[in-house]
């Protein structure tokens, strides 16, 4: 049973952007029941969930090699790190169903399948800074690989299911993953503060949170340095 998220006038997505150290990222999941799952691409036929250590180690590499790194890297290298932390979270693995992949000849794949959650999941992706020096604007609303700076959690405010042809709009607060999303946000906020970012002429208050520990190393970030930006 497929669903579409973020539908409805004025009812899009809950979003939260943050920067934590790898140790802190791991800590926000402690004492929570959760599973990491790939939902944005096909998976192996025997796939059930993604090993937690794979994701936590992947974030450690992403943090060290991308977020706080000042070295140049090509897009292929960047994607190899980013791909490990682009996935979803659910509180119950039984809410993760699967669909067959059938080609144009009607042959069912014996190597891959599609993930088909029965309830909305929480998504993890990177978030990016975009700084335009000429008009002194700073945004985190757009994809900008060079400005990769942290992680974003998203969860739909409403969804529609395929079993009624997506005609009904359902508030997601009734699902357990809504509480898991809130618990993760609360855990992040307990470790961090709203960010302040200083350019040579202006103080910005972008909509993301950063921990004091991450702040100690974040200004090594290549994009920040190249644009004379400092997170304070």
MARMI-192915 format. One record per residue (C-alpha): residue number from 1; y, x, z. Coordinates in steps of 0.25 Angstrom, whole numbers, plus 5000, padded with zeros to 4 digits. Each point is the difference from the previous one (the first is absolute). Layout:
num|north|east|up
NUM|Y|X|Z .
...
% end
This chain:
num|north|east|up
1|5000|5000|5000 .
2|5012|5007|4995 .
3|5015|4998|5005 .
4|5014|5004|4996 .
5|5009|5004|5011 .
6|5015|4999|5002 .
7|5002|4987|4993 .
8|5011|4990|5003 .
9|5015|5000|5000 .
10|5005|5009|5010 .
11|4986|5003|5005 .
12|4996|5014|4995 .
13|4994|5011|5008 .
14|5001|5005|5014 .
15|5003|5015|4998 .
16|5002|5012|5010 .
17|5003|5014|4996 .
18|4997|5012|5009 .
19|4998|5015|5002 .
20|4990|5005|5011 .
21|4993|5013|5002 .
22|4985|4999|4996 .
23|4996|5000|5015 .
24|5009|4988|5002 .
25|4995|4993|4988 .
26|4986|5001|5005 .
27|5005|4995|5014 .
28|5006|4987|4995 .
29|4986|4995|4997 .
30|4994|5004|5013 .
31|4994|4988|5008 .
32|5001|4991|4987 .
33|4989|4994|4992 .
34|5002|5004|4986 .
35|4994|5004|4987 .
36|5006|5008|4988 .
37|4996|4994|4987 .
38|5004|5003|4985 .
39|5005|4987|4994 .
40|5009|5006|4988 .
41|4989|5005|4991 .
42|4985|4999|4997 .
43|4990|5006|5010 .
44|4986|5005|4999 .
45|4989|4990|5000 .
46|4996|5004|5014 .
47|5014|5000|5006 .
48|5002|4992|5013 .
49|5012|5007|5006 .
50|5008|5014|5000 .
51|4996|5009|5011 .
52|5011|5001|5011 .
53|5000|5015|5001 .
54|5002|5001|4984 .
55|5013|4992|5002 .
56|5005|5007|5012 .
57|4997|5014|4994 .
58|5007|4995|4987 .
59|5012|4997|5008 .
60|5001|5013|5006 .
61|4999|5007|4986 .
62|5010|4990|4995 .
63|5010|5003|5012 .
64|4998|5015|4999 .
65|5000|5002|4985 .
66|5010|4989|4995 .
67|5008|4994|5011 .
68|5005|5013|5008 .
69|4997|5010|4988 .
70|5011|5007|4993 .
71|4991|5005|4989 .
72|4999|4995|4986 .
73|4988|4992|4995 .
74|4996|4993|4987 .
75|4997|4985|4999 .
76|4985|5002|5000 .
77|5001|5008|5013 .
78|5009|4989|5006 .
79|4991|4989|4996 .
80|4988|5007|5006 .
81|5006|4999|5014 .
82|5007|4987|4998 .
83|4987|4993|4995 .
84|4993|5003|5013 .
85|5010|4991|5008 .
86|5002|4989|4990 .
87|4991|4989|5006 .
88|4999|4988|5009 .
89|4996|4997|5014 .
90|4993|4988|5006 .
91|4995|4996|5014 .
92|4986|4995|4995 .
93|4992|5006|4989 .
94|4993|4987|4998 .
95|5013|4995|4994 .
96|4998|5010|4988 .
97|4992|4994|4989 .
98|4997|5006|4986 .
99|4999|4995|4986 .
100|4992|5005|4988 .
101|5006|5007|4989 .
102|4996|4994|4987 .
103|5003|5006|4986 .
104|5004|4993|4987 .
105|4985|4999|4997 .
106|4997|4993|5013 .
107|4993|5012|5006 .
108|5002|5002|5015 .
109|5003|5014|5004 .
110|4990|5007|5009 .
111|5009|5011|5004 .
112|5013|4993|5004 .
113|5005|4987|5006 .
114|5013|4994|5004 .
115|5005|4997|5015 .
116|5003|4986|5002 .
117|5006|4997|5014 .
118|4998|4986|5006 .
119|5013|5001|5008 .
120|5013|5008|4998 .
121|4999|5015|5004 .
122|5011|5010|5004 .
123|5003|5010|4990 .
124|5004|5015|5001 .
125|5009|5007|4990 .
126|5010|5011|5000 .
127|5015|4997|5000 .
128|5010|5008|4994 .
129|5015|5004|5001 .
130|5009|4999|4988 .
131|5014|5007|5002 .
132|5011|4999|4990 .
133|5011|5010|5004 .
134|5010|4995|4989 .
135|5001|4987|5007 .
136|4996|5004|5014 .
137|4988|4990|5000 .
138|4987|5001|5007 .
139|4988|4991|4998 .
140|4986|4998|5004 .
141|4997|4988|4991 .
142|4996|5008|4987 .
143|4988|5009|4996 .
144|5005|5014|4999 .
145|4988|5010|5001 .
146|5009|5012|5003 .
147|5006|4992|5012 .
148|4987|4997|5007 .
149|5003|5000|5014 .
150|4990|4991|5008 .
151|4991|4988|5001 .
152|5003|4985|4998 .
153|4991|4989|5006 .
154|5001|4986|4993 .
155|4994|4987|5003 .
156|5003|4987|4992 .
157|5008|4989|5007 .
158|4992|4989|4992 .
159|4988|5000|4991 .
160|4994|4991|4990 .
161|4985|5000|4997 .
162|4992|4998|4987 .
163|4991|4990|5005 .
164|5011|4989|4999 .
165|5006|5007|4987 .
166|5011|5007|5009 .
167|5007|4986|5002 .
168|5001|5001|5015 .
169|5009|5010|5007 .
170|4994|5004|5014 .
171|5008|5007|5011 .
172|4992|5012|5004 .
173|5004|5000|5014 .
174|4987|4992|5003 .
175|4991|5012|4996 .
176|4996|5011|5009 .
177|5005|5011|4991 .
178|5014|4995|5003 .
179|4998|5004|5015 .
180|4994|5013|4996 .
181|5012|5003|4991 .
182|5009|4996|5012 .
183|4992|5009|5009 .
184|5002|5012|4991 .
185|5015|4998|4999 .
186|5001|4999|5015 .
187|4992|5013|5001 .
188|5009|5007|4990 .
189|5013|4995|5007 .
190|4995|5005|5013 .
191|4999|5015|4994 .
192|5013|4999|4992 .
193|5014|4996|4997 .
194|5009|4995|4989 .
195|5003|5011|4990 .
196|5014|5006|4998 .
197|5002|5009|4988 .
198|5012|5009|4998 .
199|5006|5005|4987 .
200|5011|5009|4998 .
201|5010|4989|5001 .
202|4993|4987|5005 .
203|4991|4995|5011 .
204|4989|4991|4995 .
205|4991|4990|5008 .
206|4988|4998|4991 .
207|4990|4989|5004 .
208|4989|5009|5005 .
209|4995|5006|5013 .
210|4997|5014|5004 .
211|4994|5006|5012 .
212|5007|5012|5007 .
213|4988|5009|4997 .
214|5001|4997|4985 .
215|5015|5002|5000 .
216|4997|5014|5005 .
217|4994|5004|4987 .
218|5004|4989|4990 .
219|5013|5008|4995 .
220|4991|5010|4993 .
221|4997|4989|4990 .
222|5004|5005|4986 .
223|5007|4987|4996 .
224|5009|5001|5012 .
225|5003|5014|4999 .
226|5003|4999|4985 .
227|5010|4989|5003 .
228|5006|5006|5012 .
229|4995|4989|5009 .
230|4996|5001|5014 .
231|4993|4990|5009 .
232|5006|5000|5014 .
% end
